[in-house]
Amino acid sequence: MDAGIFLARTLPGILITALVAAFVLVLRHQNLQRYRIRLEVIQKERLVAMEKGLPMPELPDYDQADARRFAETLALADRVNPRWALGAGAILLLGGVGVTLALFLSGEPYHNRVWSMGIIPVFVGLGLFLHYRVTRPS
């Protein structure tokens, strides 16, 4: 395979991976900054308390806070809208129909060969409609 063709085929994947990694790193950096700022505030409070001769405030237990936040997230997961499958199915169904039509009506020979790939999200959307129909709340 020619190096130019290989680079042209792999470059979009590499760029997407780099963008996702950069996004994750930025989020991680922001979380660490928030954590540092919280610790600095607590340290200043403790220094002021020491200067005034007051009992020092307790250091918060961050592990318990994280566990509490995780438990709250799980509790929210139990309250998911029961019609989520209906919305996701509609999006996939209409998106698949759109992709199928766009590829089929395109004048490109390659697109005319792969138009049927748009049928995959159509059937996934139909499956989600069926899932909603079977599990919908009465």
C-alpha positions in Angstrom: 0.0 0.0 0.0 1.3 3.4 -0.9 2.3 5.5 2.1 0.2 8.5 1.0 -3.0 6.3 0.8 -2.2 4.8 4.1 -1.8 8.2 5.7 -4.9 9.5 4.1 -6.9 6.6 5.5 -5.5 6.6 9.0 -5.1 10.4 9.6 -8.8 11.0 10.4 -8.7 8.2 13.0 -5.6 9.6 14.5 -7.0 13.1 14.7 -10.2 11.9 16.3 -8.3 9.9 18.9 -6.1 12.9 19.6 -9.1 15.2 20.1 -10.8 12.7 22.4 -7.6 12.3 24.4 -7.1 16.1 24.6 -10.7 16.5 25.8 -10.2 13.9 28.6 -7.0 15.5 29.6 -8.6 18.9 29.9 -11.4 17.5 32.0 -8.9 15.8 34.3 -6.9 19.0 34.6 -10.0 20.9 35.6 -10.9 18.4 38.2 -7.4 18.5 39.7 -7.5 22.3 39.7 -10.8 22.2 41.6 -9.4 19.7 44.1 -6.3 21.9 44.6 -8.3 25.0 45.2 -10.5 23.2 47.7 -7.4 22.0 49.6 -6.0 25.5 49.6 -9.2 27.0 51.1 -9.2 24.3 53.8 -5.6 24.9 54.5 -6.2 28.7 54.9 -9.1 28.0 57.2 -7.0 25.7 59.3 -4.2 28.4 59.5 -6.7 31.1 60.6 -8.1 28.7 63.2 -4.6 28.0 64.6 -3.8 31.7 64.7 -7.0 32.5 66.7 -6.5 29.5 69.0 -9.8 27.9 67.8 -10.1 24.1 67.2 -9.1 23.3 63.7 -11.8 22.2 61.3 -11.8 18.6 60.3 -10.4 17.6 57.0 -13.2 16.3 54.8 -13.0 12.7 53.7 -12.9 12.9 50.0 -13.3 9.2 49.5 -16.7 9.3 51.2 -17.7 12.3 49.0 -16.8 10.4 45.9 -18.7 7.3 47.1 -21.7 9.5 47.8 -21.5 11.1 44.4 -21.3 7.6 42.8 -24.4 6.5 44.8 -26.3 9.6 43.6 -25.3 8.8 40.0 -26.6 5.3 40.4 -29.9 6.6 41.9 -30.3 8.9 38.9 -29.8 5.9 36.6 -32.8 4.2 38.2 -34.9 7.2 37.2 -34.2 7.1 33.5 -37.1 8.1 31.3 -38.9 4.9 30.4 -39.4 6.2 26.8 -35.6 6.6 26.1 -35.8 3.7 23.6 -38.6 5.4 21.7 -36.5 8.6 21.2 -33.2 6.7 20.4 -35.1 4.5 18.0 -36.6 7.4 16.2 -33.2 9.1 15.9 -31.5 5.9 14.6 -34.4 5.0 12.2 -34.6 8.5 10.6 -30.8 8.9 10.5 -30.4 5.5 8.9 -33.1 6.3 6.3 -31.3 9.6 5.6 -27.9 7.9 5.2 -29.4 5.2 3.0 -31.2 7.7 0.7 -28.2 10.0 0.5 -25.8 7.2 -0.5 -28.3 5.6 -2.9 -29.2 8.9 -4.7 -25.5 10.0 -4.8 -23.9 9.8 -8.2 -20.7 8.2 -6.9 -20.2 4.6 -7.9 -18.7 3.7 -4.5 -21.7 5.2 -2.7 -24.1 3.2 -4.9 -22.3 0.0 -3.8 -22.4 0.8 0.0 -25.9 2.4 0.3 -27.1 -0.6 2.2 -24.9 0.3 5.2 -27.5 2.8 6.1 -30.0 0.0 6.7 -28.0 -1.1 9.9 -29.2 1.9 12.0 -32.7 1.5 10.6 -32.9 -2.0 12.0 -31.3 -0.9 15.3 -33.9 1.8 15.5 -36.7 -0.7 14.8 -35.2 -2.9 17.5 -35.4 -0.1 19.9 -39.0 0.6 18.9 -39.7 -3.1 19.6 -37.9 -2.9 22.9 -40.1 0.1 23.9 -43.2 -1.7 22.8 -42.4 -4.8 24.9 -41.1 -3.0 28.0 -43.3 0.1 28.1 -44.9 1.0 31.4 -48.5 0.2 31.6 
